[in-house]
Amino acid sequence: MTTYILRRLIQTCVVIAILSYVCFYLMTLMPGDPVELMISSNPKITAEDVVRLREFYGLDQPSYVRYGHWMSSIVQGDLGYSRTYRVPVQDLIGPRLF
């Protein structure tokens, strides 16, 4: 019975990892550039600022590298930075949970 439970737990972890990568990769295939959407409301942003924002959000790296950084951050408890609200995601989720 212990072997069965252990095997099912390992399978569950593998399925969750695969699903998280598929969802992450599908988000990278969406049309449009997140940085371009963020700066569309502010015409004063320079090309250097655009490059800096792409580096900050990791959009200058391949998707598998960004996924690796994202997973390591999730394991450490860092949920990232919201592109929409421009605050840490923990600050958005925390008050709603408690």
N, C-alpha and C positions, 0 to 999 in steps of 0.2 A: 504494500500500500504506500509506503514511504517513497519507493522508487517511482510509482505512478504519479504521485503528487509532485515530486521533484521534476520529473520529465514534463509534466503539464506546465509547471512554473517556467521552465526554460523555454518551452514552446511559446508561451504567452509573451515572454520578454522578446523573443525573436520576432514574433508577429508585430508587437508594438514598435520595435525598432524599424522594421520594414515599412510599416504604415507611416511612421513619422517621417522617414526619408521620402516616401512617395508624395506625401502632402507637402513637404518642404520643397521638393523638386518641382511639383506642379505649380507652386506659387512663383517659382523663378521663371516658369514658362508663360506666365500671364503677360499680356501686352502692356506696354508702357514702362516708363522708368519711374520708380518711386521718388527719386531725387527731383526729377523734372516736375512731378506733381506737387512736391513740397515747395518748389521755388516759383511755381507759376503765379502765385499771388504776390510775389515780391520781385519787381523788375530790377531792383538795385543790386541783386546778387551777381557777383562776378564769376568768371569761369574758374578762378582759383577756389572760390567758395564751393562750387559744384564738385570739383575734384576732392576737396577736403571732406565734403559730406559723403561722397561715394566711399572714401577711405574709412570714415567714421562708421558707416553702416556695413562696411565690408563688401560693398557691391562691386568692387574692383577685383574680387577674387572669384575663382570658379565655385560652382554650387557645392561640390563635395567638400571643399575647404570650409566654406561658410557653415555647412551642416555639421562638420566636426567641431568647429568653434561653438556653434549653438548647443550641441549635445553636451560638450564639456561644461558650458556655462549652466545648463539646466541641471546637470548633476551636482554642481556646486551651489545651486540655489539662486543663481542670477538669471532672471527671466528676460533680461534685455531692456531695451529702450523703445518706447512707443513712438513710431514715426508720426502718428496722427496727433497725439496730445503732447509729444515732446517731453515726456517725463518717464522715469523708470516704471516698468510694467508692475512691479511689486507695489508701487504707490497707488496704482489704479485698482488692483485686485484686493489688496489688504483691507481697505475700509468696507468693501462690499461683502467680504467673507465674515467679518466680525461685527 
